């Protein structure tokens, strides 16, 4: 009888925790969308799908898909059965979202509910969201709980919640579910992702062939304690900031910061726009005197000449057209956003340099990592140089070498020369 070691048991528990964290990441952004769409369609009815239903739609397909992946034989019929079950449960979720579960058998009542403005939207929206949840559950059970899977789930959740926050900001209070639901969902996503990524790294290392047959790798108690304390501290800081930096306080802060910007724009307009307006008016008058009248267009030109002094009077009197002020504010906001994006791009470029190979024997990981164009081009040039370089080199026969070149140092010098000839010369940090 085989006895399972405690370390192997902890590794199996790590695998189960990884699946649970993946489901939690999916459920976080799915429920955020469910709450926001439900509030936008009809706030009194609440979210489209409740958290327990989203959990069922994620756990059930993940367990079934994982079981099919381990099963032997033909599984095509089972896969179709999972797809059919997902469609049936999604239709059930749509009925629950629209409050039509009790009248599903009454065709007349069902037709009346579908014709209503809000219920008619909640049913198809609930079906669509349930289908997305079922599909995400299949992806969870299909792939092993590696660090790649954890990073992919975290990236998907960040993009989904980011798009939702932008949509809520555009739609206003109508699409905001309230109660801090979006903040809690975002915190749940980040917490699960920050724990799943390092655990996925441990799973990857434990799955390597070099660790087979030896003691299994598993997270220790102090390591887990440190991880949970760090993640908990980060979440506490984020939660405090989310409670302090509310929309109202940010709006008041922006008003204070934009006041000097408005004053600066006012000075620039009075200094630049008024003289330019007079200059344009003078040029138009000169052209009008030099060119013959053009019939109906002459009246349009005269109207333009009349509007120029009016614009100058409005500027001199301290009043700006509201359309112009809106454009100027948008330009100022665009400049600020461009500056922030430039800083983020610079930071991303610095992080992207981790992709460069620097002969350091360590593992480096980041959720979003990408090389810069210069690094890609340098890597391609190196590969092309290796292909173009000759793979053989004429080496003098052993009997033609001097006696002092037959020792280890001489052979080593020959190998260095051969490596340099084929494009694989010794790098500075390597052993001389």
N, C-alpha and C positions, 0 to 999 in steps of 0.2 A: 504494500500500500504506500503510495507516494504521499509525502507530507509537504504541504505548501509552506514555504518560508515566510516569516513576517515581512521581509523586505519585498518579496514578490506580491504579498497581499497589499502592501502600501502602494506599490506601483499600479495594481489593479484599481485601488481606490483613487489614485491620481487620474487614471483614465476615466473613471466614472465622474469625477469632479469636473474634468475637462468638458465632457458632454453636457453636464448640468450648466456650466458657465456659458457654453455656446448657446444653449437654449435660452438662458437668461438674457444674453446680448440680443438675440433675435426678438424675444418678447418685449424688451424695453422699447425699442423703436417702433415695433408693431402696435403696442398699446398706446404710445404717444400719437401715432397717426389715427388710431381708432378714436381716441378722446377728442382730438382736434376736428376730425371729420364729423363726429357726432355732434359736437358743439356748433359747428358751422351749419349743419342741416337743421337740427332741432335740439336746442340745448336741454329742454326738460327731459327728453328721453335718454340723455346720458351718452356714453360711448357706444360705438357700433357693436363692438364685441367686448365682453367682459374679460378680465385677466385670466380667469379659470378656463374660458373657452379657447383663448389664444394658447394657453399652456397645453391644452389637450391637442390642439391642431399642430403643435410643434413636437410634442413628445411622442405621440402615436406614430406618425410617419418615420421619425428618427429611429424608434425601436424596431419597427417593421423592416425598414431598409437595412439596418444593421444586421438583423436576423437573416434576411435574404442574402446579404453579402457573405455570410458564413455558411449558408446552406449549399449543399452539393446537388448537382443535377440541373435540370432545366427549370428556370425560374421566370420564364416569360409570362406565364399565366398569373403568377403571384404579383408581378409588377403591374400588370393590367388591373388586377384586383385592388392593389393599393391606389392606383389612379382613380378607379371607380369609387372607392370608398372616400377618397378626398373630395370628389365632385359632390357626392351625396351629403357629406358633412358640411361642405361649403354652402350648399343650398339651405341646409338646416340653419347654418349661421346667419344667412340672409334673412330667413323668417324670424329668427330671434332678434336680429337688429331692427327689423321693422315692426316688431310687436305683433306679428301675424301668425305666430306659431299655433295659437288656439283656434284660428279660423281657417287653417290651411285646407281643410276638407270642404269648407263652404265656398263654392266657386263665386257666388254672388258677393259675399262679404269680402272675399279675396280681391275681386275685381274692383270693389269700392275702395279698398285700402291702397291698391296700386295706383288708382287715379288721384289719390290725395297728393298734395304737393310735397310734403316732407317724407311721408312713409314710402311713397314711390321712389324716392331717392335713396333712402336708407337700405332698402332690400338689395338692390344691385350693388351698392357700395359695400354692404356687409359680405355679399358673396365674393366680390373681388378681393377684399381684404383677407377673407378666410382662405381663398385659393393661394394667395401669396404666402400666408402662414404655413399652409401645407407644403408648398414648394420649398420654403426655407427649412422646414423640418426634414424633408428628404435630403437636402444638402448636408444637414448636420449628421445624419446617420450614414451617409454615403462615404464620407471622408474620415480618415483616422484623426484623432485629436492632436495634430501636430501644431508647431508654432505657426506654420503657414495658414492653417485653418483658423487659428485664433486671430491672427493679424487680418485675415480676410473678413472675418465676422466683425471685428472692431472697425475696420475701414467702412464696411457697408453700413453699420449703425451710425457712424459719425456723419457720413454723407446724408443718410436718410433723415436724421434729426436736424442736421444743418439746413437742409432744404425745407423741412417743416417749420423751423423757426423763422426762416425768411418769409414763407407763405403766411404764417400767423402775423408777422410784423406788417405785411402788406394788407391782409384782410382786416386787421384791427381786433377789437374786443370780441367780435362775433365768432371768430375761430379759436379764441383762447379758452381752453377748458377750465382755467382757473384752478385754485387750490394748489398751485405749485406742481401740477402733474407733469408738465414738460421738464421742469428742473429735476424732479425725482427720477423720471425715466432716463434723462441724460446722465445723472449720477450713477444709476444702476448699470447703464451701459459701460461707463468708464471704469467703474469698480470691477465688473466682471472681466473687462478686457485687460486691465492692469494685472489681474491675478492669473488670467488664462495664458498670457504670453510667456511668462517665465516657466509656468508649469508645462506648457507645450515644448519649451526648450529642453526640459528634463526628459520629457517623453521621447523627443527626437534622439537625445543622447543615449537613452536606455535601449532604443530600437536599433542602434548601430551594430553591425556584425561583430565588432571587436569586443562588445560587452556580452555576447552570447556565451553561455557556459560558465560565466563567472558570477560574482555577486551582482544582483540587480541594483540599478540606481533608483533611488527614491528620495523625495524631499524629507529632510529631517525636521524635528520639532523647532529648534532655534531658527532655522531658515524660514519656515512657514510663519513663525511669530514675527520675525523682522519684516517679512513681506506684508503681512496683514497690518502691522503697525504703520508702515510707510503709506500703504494705500489708504488706510483709515484717516491718517493725518492729512493727506492730500484732499480727500473727499470733504473733510471737515472744513478745510480752508476754502474750498470751492463753494460749499454750501453757505458759509458765512458771507463770502463775497456776493453770492447770488441774492442773499437777503438784504445786503447793504446797497448794492448797486442795482436798484430797481429802475423801471422805465421812467418813473416820475423824477427820481433823483438824477438820472442820466440826462433827462430833458432839461432840468434846471441847470446842470453843469454845462451842457452845451450852449444854453442861452448866455451864460456868463462868459464862456469862451468865445462865442460868436459876436459879442458886443464890440470888442476892438476890431474884429474883422469887418463888421458893418461900418464902423467909423473910418477904417482905412479905405474901404471901397468907396465911401462917400467922398473922401478927399481926392482919390484918384479920378473919380468921375468928374468932379468939378475942375480938376486941373487939366485933364486930358480930353474928356468928351466934349466939353463946351467949346474949346478952341477948334477941335476937329469939326464940330458941327458948323461953326462959322466958316471954316475953310471950305468945307464941302458946299455950303450955300453959295459962297463967292464963286467957286468953280462952276456950279450949275448956272448962275446968272451970266457968267462969261460965255459959257457954251450956248446959252439961250440967245444971247445977243449975236453971236457969230453964226449960228445956224438958222436957216429959214424956219418959219412956223410949220408944224407937221399936223395941223388939223386937230383931231380929238386928243392927241397926245399932249398938245400944248396945255390943255386944261389940267391934265394930270400933273404936268410939271409945275404949273402954277400952284396947285394944291400942295405939292411937296414943298415948294418954297414957303408956303404959308405955315406948314407944320414945323419947319425948322425953327423959326423964332419961338413958336409955342413950346417946343421941347427945351429950348434954351431958357425960356422964362420959368418952366417947371423945375429945371435943374437949379436955376439961381434962387428960386423961392423955397427950396428945401424939399420938394416932393419929387419922388421918382416913380415912374410907371410901375405898377405891381408886377407886370410881366417881366420887366427888366430886372427887378429885384429878385424874382424867382430864378431867372437864368443865372444871375450872379451868385446866388446862394448855391445853386446846383454846381456851378463851376468850382466854387470854393470847396464844397463837399467832395467833388471828384478829385481835386488836387490832394485833399487830405487822404482819401482812399488810395490814390496812386502812391502817395508816400508810404502809407502802411504796407501796401502790397510790395513795394520795392524793398522795404526792410524784411518782410517775410521771405521774399525771393532770395535776398542775400543770406539770410539765416539758413534757408533750405539748401542753397548752394554750398555753404560751409558744411552742413550735415552730409550733403551728397559726396563730399570728398572722402568719407569713410569707405566708399565703394572702391577706392583706389587700393591696389595691392601694395603693401609696404613691408612685406616679409615679416609680419608680426604674427606669432603663433597664438592667436586668440580669436574668439568669436565675438563679432559685433553685430548688434541687432537694433533695428529701428522700424517702427510700423510703416512709415513712408520713407523709403530710401531710393534714390535714383542718382545716376552719375551725371555730371555736367557734360556739355557737348565737347569741351576740350579733352576731358578724360576719355570719352568714347572714341574721339578721333585719335588720341594717342594710343589707345588700346588697339584700334584697327590698324594703325600704322605699324605697331610692333608685330602684330600677327602677319601682315603682308610682308614685312621685312624678313620674318622667319621663313615664310614660304619662298620668297625670292632668293634667300641666301643659299649657297651650295651646301648640300648635306654631307659632302665628302671633301676631304682635303688631302692633298698629297703630303704624306709624312715620310721622312727619310727612313730607310730601313734601319733596323737595329744595329747591324754590323757597320753602318756608315756613321753612327753617332760616336762622339768622343767618349772616352772612358768616364769622365765626370758627369756626363748626361745620362748614364745608365742607372744612376741611383734614384731613390724616391723623389728627391727634389727636382731632378731633371725630368722625370716622368710627369711630375705634377705641373711643371712649367709647360710641358708639351700639351697636357690636357687643357690648361688655361688658354693657350694659344688656339687650340682646336675649338674650344667653346666660343672664343671671341670671333673666330672665323665663321661660325654658323649662326651667329647672332645671339648666343647665350653666354655672354661674358660674365665675369664675376662682378657682382654689385658691391658697392662700398660697405654696406652693413654685414656682408657675408664674411665667413672665416677666410683669412688670406691664405 
